[in-house]
Amino acid sequence: MTDWEQLVLSLTAESSPPLCPELKLLQAESVFDVWSKVEAALGKQVEPPFWAFGWPGGQALARYLIDRPEQVRGKRVLDFGSGSGLCGIGAAKSGANVEAVELDPLAAAATRLNAARNRVTVDARVANVVGADKK
């Protein structure tokens, strides 16, 4: 387990997002509490912890993909700015081959942990793919 994954685990607890009760995510109780704890742990200011919550838009997209697997089944999906990995997990549950990219190493760690909790494969990595060639 990486240091990033250990930090995510220390700041969150498993719960289900309201729109996707069949999924499990590591989520924080308070955005401000987890944000200040991450900054204290890293000794610097960081971006908000988007990885620590199943945001409403992500819940809606994951719900859509889970309910309509034909939209992504057998396709390659890029979860860009993956946060908690919720959208990618929804796509993977529906049979997609998912790659998740994030600038925040804590988000990539959260995505890996959340994918494992949901027994799906999501290739989560830290990368800036803006302007990159297609593969």
C-alpha positions in Angstrom: 0.0 0.0 0.0 1.4 3.4 -0.9 1.7 6.4 1.4 -1.0 8.2 -0.5 -3.4 5.3 -0.1 -2.6 5.1 3.6 -3.4 8.8 3.9 -6.7 8.4 2.1 -7.7 5.6 4.4 -6.8 7.6 7.5 -9.1 10.5 6.4 -12.1 8.6 5.2 -14.7 6.0 5.9 -16.5 3.7 3.6 -20.1 4.7 2.6 -22.4 4.7 -0.4 -23.3 7.8 -2.4 -27.1 8.4 -2.3 -27.6 8.0 -6.0 -25.5 4.8 -6.3 -26.2 2.8 -3.1 -24.7 -0.3 -4.7 -21.3 1.3 -4.8 -18.9 1.8 -1.9 -16.6 4.9 -1.7 -14.1 6.1 0.8 -15.6 9.5 1.8 -14.9 12.2 4.3 -17.5 13.7 6.6 -16.4 17.3 6.1 -14.6 18.8 3.1 -13.0 21.5 5.3 -11.9 19.0 7.9 -10.2 16.7 5.4 -8.8 19.6 3.5 -7.0 21.0 6.6 -5.8 17.6 7.6 -4.3 17.0 4.1 -2.5 20.4 4.2 -1.2 19.6 7.7 0.0 16.2 6.7 1.8 17.5 3.5 3.0 20.8 5.1 1.6 22.9 2.2 -1.5 24.3 0.7 -3.3 22.0 -1.7 -6.3 22.0 -4.0 -9.7 21.0 -2.5 -10.0 17.3 -1.8 -12.4 16.5 -4.7 -11.3 12.8 -4.2 -13.0 12.6 -0.8 -16.6 12.8 -1.9 -19.0 11.4 -4.5 -20.0 14.7 -6.0 -23.6 15.0 -7.3 -22.6 15.3 -11.0 -20.4 12.2 -10.7 -23.2 10.3 -8.9 -25.6 11.2 -11.7 -23.2 10.0 -14.4 -22.3 6.8 -12.6 -26.0 6.1 -12.1 -26.7 6.7 -15.8 -23.8 4.3 -16.8 -24.9 1.6 -14.4 -28.5 1.8 -15.6 -27.5 1.9 -19.3 -24.4 -0.4 -19.6 -24.8 -0.6 -23.4 -23.5 3.0 -23.6 -20.0 1.8 -22.5 -19.8 -2.0 -22.5 -16.7 -3.1 -24.3 -15.5 0.5 -24.9 -12.4 2.3 -23.7 -13.3 5.1 -21.2 -11.1 7.9 -19.9 -12.2 9.2 -16.5 -10.5 12.6 -16.8 -10.0 14.4 -13.4 -11.3 11.3 -11.8 -11.6 12.5 -8.2 -12.9 9.6 -6.2 -13.1 7.4 -9.3 -16.9 7.3 -9.1 -17.6 7.8 -12.8 -14.9 5.3 -13.9 -16.2 2.8 -11.4 -19.7 3.2 -12.8 -18.3 2.6 -16.3 -16.2 -0.4 -15.2 -19.3 -1.9 -13.5 -21.0 -1.6 -16.9 -18.2 -3.5 -18.8 -15.9 -0.6 -19.9 -12.1 -0.7 -20.0 -11.4 2.3 -17.8 -8.3 4.5 -17.4 -8.5 7.3 -14.8 -6.2 10.2 -14.8 -5.7 12.9 -12.1 -3.2 15.6 -11.3 -3.7 14.9 -7.6 -1.9 11.8 -6.3 -4.4 11.5 -3.5 -7.2 11.3 -6.0 -5.4 8.5 -8.0 -4.9 6.7 -4.7 -8.6 7.1 -3.8 -9.6 5.9 -7.2 -7.5 2.7 -6.8 -8.9 2.0 -3.4 -12.5 2.7 -4.4 -12.2 0.5 -7.5 -10.9 -2.3 -5.3 -13.8 -1.9 -2.9 -16.2 -2.2 -5.8 -14.3 -5.2 -7.4 -13.7 -3.5 -10.7 -10.5 -2.7 -12.6 -9.7 1.0 -13.1 -6.2 1.9 -14.2 -5.7 5.0 -12.1 -2.6 7.2 -12.5 -1.3 10.7 -12.0 -0.9 12.3 -15.4 -1.6 15.5 -17.3 -3.0 14.3 -20.6 -4.2 17.6 -21.9 -2.7 18.0 -25.4 -1.3 14.4 -25.3 -1.6 12.3 -28.4 -4.2 9.5 -28.5 -3.0 6.0 -27.7 
